[in-house]
Amino acid sequence: MRRITHAVAALAMAAAALTTTGAGEALADDWAGCPSGAVCVYPQDQDPAVSPSDVYWSYGAHRLSNQYGNHWVLDNQTGGAHARLCRGSGGTDCVYDIAAQRGVYYDLGPVNSITLDRP
């Protein structure tokens, strides 16, 4: 098991090295079908995330509707922008912050909006 863990870590480090520029900045790419610069919501219980059902590009609050149960939400924005999951319909009462290049498998039942926020 330890060998497998070390092999996975080595592959992750190699992949990170291949996705950086000469200045050490990470290059953004599509991630699980989510385009670079976007935040994506995937269909309920699609695990692993493969093909998003909703793609958000613009900063600000976006209303979610008919989203129940567990969904992957991937923040594939660049430049350190964040996405937040909020109970209020206009981006209020936010309950979860997703940093750029991160994702969360979250119950969207009580979530009514998602915000895309500049760094």
Secondary structure by P-SEA (a helix, b strand, c coil): caaaaaaaaaaaaaaaaaacccccbbbbcccccccccbbbbbccccccccccccccccccbbbbcccccbbbbbcccccbbbbbbbccccccccccccccccccccccccccbbbbbcc
